[in-house]
């Protein structure tokens, strides 16, 4: 039976959830404590050992700028709410944030322009700007096409130099072969190195996903390339369990240690695993709230990422003001985790690993689907129900009817019927773009099969 492996853990999940509810606890996210005041002047900074930049430990990820409808601009087709972007940037700078990370690929290509408009209203020495060589499509792999992306970034961002420039997503796709096509054979890396020599790029690095052989190769060439920083995915789940979650992933413990021993500053992406670590199972909420009743659930993940000394900044994509306010509290100033707290988080990670969630970070790189599916919403609804104990084990489960209703009603509310998993034809245009290397068609088939059996009332 397809979901038999959930059975042995189910009573534990339900009991823990009931305990959390009895204690009056909620499954808190970023905004749970945003109503209290945010300190000014308390930001923790880290020093770039090469350029001596004094970088805020909280970095603003510009992947999730708000749209005019209030959602992230990565969702739907609404325009970015520039007035709200300006307000977020102003508030962030006023409270010590000075690192802003964007890309030509973010917000359907509109992030750089919105970021440039907002930041250009401030003195250039008030912020550090990071963007990326996002030449993912083979049509952009020629030198001229890649150079055009770079020059357009300068134009959109309204600057004549970049503080931090990244080769975007090395290790994705076809691993080393794709890396060489994007950066080596076309001469683009040589060009970017010369741009660094000229001062138009102050720091050159790369963001890593996927094939660890590419990561290892680039570090082995440190004497040649002199990487100024590297961006990795790091959080308390990926620290020891990234490879267990997906065999193509690399544990963050290995990535961080390889960089730390070379004294290469580390920029952290996905400290919340696309929001999953601000929406943890009730059993984990209960234990975190018992220790730190006033802190949000997200703050545990931010403090984890910030507690490592070689971390230069921790990126967070903040769509709403309450997200920014709550996240500031984790870094104004940072209260590093003790050894005992680090051990506690690893225990929480171990407990969460017992739940076979799909490692979707809601990055939307799989979108748009040519057949109209809302892939991230399908996967995230499944994960949400799994975390909350609403994935029934069998039709004999006493909780079956309640869980059945919760899953099916929530599915129809979260994902329009024409965008649900039943419409997947298995074209596999999505999987090659997934940084987590999820076999998306396989997961969609599994979820569709599960939904159909739920509708029939038998598992």
Secondary structure, DSSP 4 states (H G I P E B T S, - for coil): -TTGGGHHHHHHHHHHHHHHHHTT-----TTTTTTS---SS-B-EEE-TTT--EEESEEEETTSPBBTTSSBTTSTTPPB-HHHHHHHHHHHHHTT--EEE--TTGGGGTHHHHHHHHHTTS-GGG-EEEEEE---SGGG-SHHHHHHHHHHHHHHHT-SSEEEEEEEEET-TTHHHHHIIIIITTSHHHHHHHHHHHTSEEEEEEEE-S-HHHHHHHHHTHHHH--SEEEEE--TTHHHHHHHH-TTS--HHHHHHHHHTTT-EEEEE-TTTTTGGGS--HHHHHHHHHH-TTS-HHHHHHHHHHTSTTEEEEEEE--SHHHHHHHHHHHBTB-PPPHHHHHHHHHHHHHHHTS---------TTPSPTT---HHHHHHHHHHHHHTT-S-S-TTSTTHHHHHHHHHHHHHHHS-GGGSGGG-----TTGGG-TT---HHHHHHHHHHHHHHHHHT--
